[in-house]
């Protein structure tokens, strides 16, 4: 089931929260992942056992095979952060992360396909209702209010992320980030449509997965992998153009912000990255 792997990507997001959070969060990922999935589909007792074991296997694999690469990436970023950067360098980092995500999803699909095949119609209905509730929350966060109010909320979230690395931004930097958000190809309306598209794609794939048919396992794995590919790359040309533009804008914007940083801000960013790297090294250590 594709959502399992998203929990493992939390390790990247946790890097924005603090060193101790990385260690605690990563160690608890199997439990957190199970809790999240169970709230979405309501596992039976037998499915609970199967899912917990699948998550534990995936966690062990990720810690052994992928966590060292994340630590190496953070080491490289810390070294680069002391100097000006080009948008192409930022995009190169994104490409590395994208490849790591693909590897994790490949393993996730192999591990989770049997769990996905065990889900019954009532559980898929439960998943749909779960999404309906979550979508209402998403709409309140991103679509509520006037365009200027939405922009201010987005700006607040962006400044919170950046200040964790660079410290307080200057008024000029804040104005730069705001202008970047105003010019972004991403809109809440597009985000809502794309969110619904992805949910419907996954639900349709799970609905057609045969139950208790071991011979169908390779096809289910292929179907789930197809969902992931369509999540990253929309099937329609307009959607693909938006995603590609978002990636390029993200690379350009981050390079501009970093290059506007003072030596003190860059030093702070480097210290944060080195601390995150050390936390990952500690997690890797037997």
KACOR-V314223 format. One record per residue. RES is the residue in one small letter. SS is DSSP state (H for helix, E for strand, C for the rest). Layout:
{{RES | SS} {RES | SS}}
//
This chain:
{{x | C} {x | C} {x | H} {x | H} {x | H} {x | H} {x | H} {x | H} {x | C} {x | H} {x | H} {x | H} {x | H} {x | H} {x | C} {x | C} {x | C} {x | C} {x | H} {x | H} {x | H} {x | H} {x | H} {x | H} {x | H} {x | H} {x | H} {x | C} {x | H} {x | H} {x | H} {x | H} {x | H} {x | H} {x | H} {x | H} {x | H} {x | H} {x | H} {x | H} {x | H} {x | C} {x | C} {x | C} {x | H} {x | H} {x | H} {x | H} {x | H} {x | H} {x | H} {x | H} {x | H} {x | H} {x | H} {x | H} {x | H} {x | H} {x | H} {x | H} {x | H} {x | H} {x | H} {x | H} {x | H} {x | C} {x | H} {x | H} {x | H} {x | H} {x | H} {x | H} {x | H} {x | H} {x | H} {x | H} {x | H} {x | H} {x | H} {x | H} {x | C} {x | C} {x | C} {x | C} {x | C} {x | C} {x | H} {x | H} {x | H} {x | H} {x | H} {x | H} {x | H} {x | H} {x | H} {x | H} {x | H} {x | H} {x | H} {x | H} {x | H} {x | H} {x | H} {x | H} {x | H} {x | H} {x | H} {x | H} {x | H} {x | H} {x | H} {x | H} {x | H} {x | H} {x | H} {x | H} {x | H} {x | C} {x | C} {x | C} {x | H} {x | H} {x | H} {x | H} {x | H} {x | H} {x | H} {x | H} {x | H} {x | H} {x | H} {x | H} {x | H} {x | H} {x | H} {x | H} {x | H} {x | H} {x | H} {x | H} {x | H} {x | H} {x | C} {x | C} {x | C} {x | C} {x | H} {x | H} {x | H} {x | H} {x | H} {x | H} {x | H} {x | H} {x | H} {x | H} {x | H} {x | H} {x | H} {x | H} {x | H} {x | H} {x | H} {x | H} {x | H} {x | H} {x | C} {x | C} {x | C} {x | C} {x | H} {x | H} {x | H} {x | H} {x | H} {x | H} {x | H} {x | H} {x | H} {x | H} {x | H} {x | H} {x | H} {x | C} {x | C} {x | C} {x | C} {x | H} {x | H} {x | H} {x | H} {x | H} {x | H} {x | H} {x | H} {x | H} {x | H} {x | H} {x | H} {x | H} {x | H} {x | H} {x | H} {x | H} {x | H} {x | H} {x | H} {x | H} {x | C} {x | C} {x | C} {x | C} {x | C} {x | H} {x | H} {x | H} {x | H} {x | H} {x | H} {x | H} {x | H} {x | H} {x | H} {x | H} {x | H} {x | H} {x | H} {x | H} {x | H} {x | H} {x | H} {x | H} {x | C} {x | C} {x | C} {x | C} {x | H} {x | H} {x | H} {x | H} {x | H} {x | H} {x | H} {x | H} {x | H} {x | H} {x | H} {x | H} {x | H} {x | H} {x | H} {x | H} {x | H} {x | H} {x | H} {x | H} {x | H} {x | H} {x | H} {x | C} {x | C} {x | C} {x | H} {x | H} {x | H} {x | H} {x | H} {x | H} {x | H} {x | H} {x | H} {x | H} {x | H} {x | H} {x | H} {x | H} {x | H} {x | H} {x | H} {x | H} {x | H} {x | H} {x | H} {x | H} {x | C} {x | C}}
//
